[in-house]
């Protein structure tokens, strides 16, 4: 299938969706990665100037897609391993394999793109299930709607918990003046051996230089929106979309105190959910479901 909206960026041919005032650049062959979101000339997402495209999963930027599992999983104390219901242990990298593999473009036009990843020999090695995982981006007047659709195309019950890894552009010096507003949630982290810490009641608002946010999971106790109020720009991440799967948590993380980005990540489950069950989802043969979030520029 040929597409007309191709734009060259960092020596890569990316697909462009949107218009001159509000557009996305995506790299389907590099994990279906959303690379840039430009609105009124401003970069909403962070992307490094010298990105190493030979190792796309290691690039800090855009929106990597996380599937079939999020975060780190452990079997017998060893990271990157997980045990299925039959007691068989499998090897699967942190955050799964979707961000490492090429997606097929199903459809693309001026306002929308749909990309798909299907099971193959390379996925069955660490995840012995038949699946179809689709990611779609739809331009809105004030932002972007993103849908993750997971389908069990096999004959066995399929476990999964997918999610996003949005790198929002934010100069490190602005963190003390930026506020993160959350719906009701409890805070957790993951211990070095994979265990979850005790849940602590969360707060409705945090400054982004608050150390309690670093590598923290905010397990939601209801629906609502997340607001990231930065100097000069406010984003709303809407997690309540009727008829769609409920998001289990929002994760907050950044690489260092001087990194010019901050990650706010809607997740369907918590790390190692395949073993402890917090957010673990199951699809019966032939079943499918979709999780949707909207990221809007509200001010």
WOMO-V713272 format. One record per pair of residues at least 24 apart in sequence whose C-alpha atoms are under 10 Angstrom apart, sorted by the first residue. I is the first residue (numbers start at 0). J is the second residue. Records with the same first field share a line. If there is no record, write none. Layout:
# WOMO-V713272
I->J / J
This chain:
# WOMO-V713272
0->104 / 105 / 106 / 107
1->104 / 107
2->104 / 106 / 107 / 108
3->107 / 108 / 109
4->107 / 108 / 109
8->34 / 35
9->48 / 49 / 50 / 51 / 52
10->52
11->52
14->104 / 107 / 108 / 112
15->107 / 108 / 109 / 110 / 111 / 112
16->107 / 108 / 109 / 110 / 111 / 112 / 136 / 137 / 138
17->108 / 109 / 110 / 111 / 112 / 137 / 138 / 139 / 140 / 143
18->109 / 110 / 138
21->138 / 139 / 140 / 141 / 142 / 143
22->109 / 110 / 138 / 142 / 143
23->110 / 111 / 112 / 136 / 137 / 138 / 143
24->61
25->61 / 62 / 112 / 114 / 136
26->55 / 101 / 102 / 104 / 114
27->98 / 100 / 101 / 102 / 103 / 104 / 112 / 113 / 114 / 115 / 116
28->55 / 98 / 99 / 100 / 101 / 102 / 103 / 104 / 114
29->53 / 54 / 55 / 56 / 63 / 97 / 98 / 99 / 100 / 101 / 102
30->55 / 56 / 62 / 63 / 64 / 65 / 96 / 97 / 98 / 99 / 100 / 101 / 102 / 103 / 114 / 115 / 116
31->62 / 63 / 64 / 97 / 98 / 99 / 100 / 101 / 102 / 103 / 104 / 113 / 114 / 115 / 116 / 133 / 134 / 135
32->56 / 60 / 61 / 62 / 63 / 64 / 97 / 98 / 99 / 101 / 102 / 114 / 134
33->60 / 61 / 62 / 63 / 64 / 136 / 165
34->60 / 61 / 62 / 63 / 166
35->60 / 61 / 62
36->61 / 62 / 142 / 143 / 167
38->141 / 142 / 296
41->168
42->167 / 168 / 169
43->166 / 167 / 168 / 169 / 232 / 234 / 296
44->165 / 166 / 167 / 168 / 169 / 260 / 261 / 262
45->165 / 166 / 167 / 168 / 169 / 170 / 259 / 260 / 261 / 262
46->166 / 167 / 168 / 259 / 260
47->259
54->99
55->98 / 99 / 100
56->94 / 96 / 97 / 98 / 99 / 100
57->98 / 99
59->164 / 165 / 166 / 253 / 254 / 258 / 260 / 262
60->164 / 165 / 166 / 167 / 168 / 260 / 261 / 262
61->164 / 165 / 166 / 167 / 168 / 262
62->98 / 162 / 163 / 164 / 165 / 166 / 167 / 262 / 264
63->94 / 97 / 98 / 99 / 162 / 163 / 164 / 165 / 166
64->94 / 95 / 96 / 97 / 98 / 99 / 134 / 147 / 161 / 162 / 163 / 164 / 165
65->93 / 94 / 95 / 96 / 97 / 98 / 99 / 147 / 160 / 161 / 162 / 163 / 164 / 266
66->93 / 94 / 95 / 96 / 97 / 98 / 116 / 132 / 147 / 149 / 159 / 160 / 161 / 162 / 163
67->91 / 94 / 95 / 96 / 97 / 122 / 126 / 130 / 132 / 149 / 157 / 158 / 159 / 160 / 161 / 162
68->92 / 93 / 94 / 95 / 96 / 97 / 126 / 158 / 159 / 160 / 161 / 162 / 266 / 267 / 268 / 269 / 270 / 271 / 272 / 273 / 279
69->93 / 94 / 95 / 96 / 159 / 160 / 161 / 162 / 163 / 164 / 266 / 267 / 268 / 269 / 270 / 271 / 272 / 273
70->94 / 95 / 160 / 161 / 162 / 189 / 193 / 266 / 268 / 269 / 270 / 271 / 272
71->95 / 189 / 191 / 192 / 193 / 269 / 270 / 271 / 272
72->192 / 193 / 194 / 269 / 270 / 271 / 272 / 273 / 274
73->191 / 192 / 193 / 194 / 270 / 271 / 273 / 274
74->192 / 193 / 271 / 274
75->192
76->191 / 192 / 193 / 194
77->192 / 193
78->191 / 192 / 193 / 271
79->125 / 271
80->125 / 271
81->125 / 126 / 271 / 273 / 274
82->273 / 274
83->126 / 127 / 158 / 273 / 274
84->273 / 274
88->125
89->123 / 124 / 125 / 126 / 127
90->124 / 125 / 126
91->122 / 124 / 125 / 126
92->125
93->270 / 271
94->160 / 161 / 162 / 163 / 164 / 270
95->122 / 125 / 126 / 159 / 160 / 161
96->121 / 122 / 125 / 126
97->122 / 132 / 161
102->132 / 133 / 134
103->133
104->133 / 134 / 135
105->133 / 134 / 135
106->135
107->135 / 136 / 137
108->137
109->137 / 138
110->136 / 137 / 138 / 139 / 143
111->135 / 136 / 137 / 138 / 139 / 143 / 144 / 145
112->136 / 137 / 138 / 145
113->137 / 145 / 146 / 147
114->147
115->147 / 148 / 149
116->149
117->150 / 152
118->151 / 152 / 153
126->157 / 158 / 159
127->153 / 155 / 157
128->152 / 153 / 154 / 155 / 156 / 157 / 158
129->153 / 154 / 155 / 156 / 157 / 284
130->157 / 282 / 284 / 285 / 287
131->287
132->161 / 287 / 289
133->289
134->289 / 290 / 291
135->291
136->291 / 293
137->293
138->293
139->293 / 294 / 295
140->295 / 296
141->234 / 293 / 294 / 295 / 296 / 297 / 298
142->234 / 235 / 236 / 293 / 294 / 295 / 296 / 297
143->236 / 292 / 293 / 294 / 295 / 296
144->236 / 237 / 291 / 292 / 293 / 294 / 295
145->290 / 291 / 292 / 293 / 294
146->243 / 289 / 290 / 291 / 292 / 293
147->243 / 244 / 288 / 289 / 290 / 291 / 292
148->243 / 244 / 287 / 288 / 289 / 290 / 291
149->282 / 286 / 287 / 288 / 289 / 290
150->282 / 283 / 284 / 285 / 286 / 287 / 288 / 289
151->281 / 282 / 283 / 284 / 285 / 286 / 287 / 288
152->282 / 283 / 284 / 285 / 286 / 287
153->283 / 284 / 285 / 286
154->283 / 284 / 285
155->282 / 283 / 284 / 285
156->281 / 282 / 283 / 284 / 285 / 286
157->280 / 281 / 282 / 283 / 284 / 286
158->272 / 273 / 279 / 280 / 281 / 282 / 283
159->267 / 268 / 272 / 273 / 278 / 279 / 280 / 281 / 282
160->246 / 247 / 266 / 267 / 268 / 269 / 270 / 271 / 272 / 273 / 277 / 278 / 279 / 280 / 281
161->246 / 265 / 266 / 267 / 268 / 269 / 278 / 279 / 280 / 290
162->246 / 247 / 248 / 249 / 264 / 265 / 266 / 267 / 268 / 269 / 290
163->249 / 250 / 262 / 263 / 264 / 265 / 266 / 267 / 292
164->249 / 250 / 251 / 252 / 262 / 263 / 264 / 265 / 266
165->251 / 260 / 261 / 262 / 263 / 264 / 265
166->252 / 253 / 259 / 260 / 261 / 262 / 263 / 264
167->227 / 234 / 253 / 259 / 260 / 261 / 262 / 263 / 264
168->229 / 258 / 259 / 260 / 261 / 262
169->229 / 230 / 232 / 258 / 259 / 260 / 261 / 262
170->229 / 230 / 257 / 258 / 259 / 260 / 261
171->207 / 208 / 253 / 255 / 256 / 257 / 258 / 259 / 260 / 261
172->208 / 256 / 257 / 258 / 259
173->207 / 208 / 229 / 230 / 259
174->206 / 207 / 208 / 209 / 229 / 230 / 256 / 257 / 259 / 260 / 261
175->205 / 206 / 207 / 208 / 209 / 229
176->206 / 207 / 208 / 228 / 229 / 230
177->205 / 206 / 207 / 208 / 227 / 228 / 229 / 230 / 231 / 232 / 233
178->204 / 205 / 206 / 207 / 208 / 209 / 226 / 227 / 228 / 229 / 230 / 233
179->203 / 204 / 205 / 206 / 207 / 212 / 225 / 226 / 227 / 228 / 229 / 233 / 234 / 235 / 251 / 263
180->204 / 205 / 206 / 224 / 225 / 226 / 227 / 228 / 235
181->205 / 217 / 219 / 222 / 223 / 224 / 225 / 226 / 227 / 236 / 249
182->217 / 218 / 219 / 220 / 221 / 222 / 223 / 224 / 225 / 226
183->217 / 218 / 219 / 220 / 221 / 222 / 223
184->216 / 217 / 218 / 219 / 220 / 221 / 222 / 247 / 248 / 249
185->215 / 216 / 217 / 218 / 219 / 220 / 248
186->211 / 212 / 215 / 216 / 217 / 218 / 219 / 248 / 249 / 250
187->211 / 212 / 214 / 215 / 216 / 217 / 218 / 250 / 269
188->212 / 213 / 214 / 215 / 216 / 217 / 250 / 269 / 270
189->214 / 215 / 216 / 269 / 270 / 271
193->270 / 271 / 272 / 274 / 275
194->270 / 271 / 274 / 275
195->269 / 270 / 271 / 272 / 275 / 277
207->251 / 252 / 253 / 261
208->256
210->252
211->251
212->250 / 251 / 252 / 253
213->250 / 251 / 252 / 253 / 254 / 255 / 261 / 262
214->250 / 251 / 252 / 253 / 254 / 262
215->248 / 249 / 250 / 251 / 252
216->247 / 248 / 249 / 250 / 251 / 252 / 264 / 265 / 266 / 268 / 269 / 270
217->247 / 248 / 249 / 250 / 251 / 264 / 265 / 266 / 269
218->246 / 247 / 248 / 249 / 250 / 266 / 267 / 268 / 269 / 277 / 278
219->245 / 246 / 247 / 248 / 249
220->247 / 248
221->245 / 246 / 247
222->246 / 247
224->292 / 293 / 294
225->249 / 263 / 265 / 294
226->263 / 294 / 295 / 296 / 297
227->261 / 263 / 296 / 297
228->297 / 298
229->298
231->298
232->296 / 297 / 298
233->295 / 296 / 297 / 298
234->293 / 294 / 295 / 296 / 297 / 298
235->293 / 294 / 295 / 296 / 297 / 298
236->263 / 264 / 265 / 292 / 293 / 294 / 295 / 296
237->265 / 291 / 292 / 293 / 294 / 295
238->265 / 290 / 291 / 292 / 293 / 294
239->290 / 291 / 292 / 293
240->290 / 291 / 292 / 293
241->291
242->288 / 289 / 290 / 291
243->288 / 289 / 290 / 291 / 292
244->288 / 289 / 290 / 291
245->278 / 289 / 290 / 291 / 292
246->278 / 290 / 291 / 292
247->277 / 278 / 279
248->277 / 278
265->290 / 291 / 292
266->290
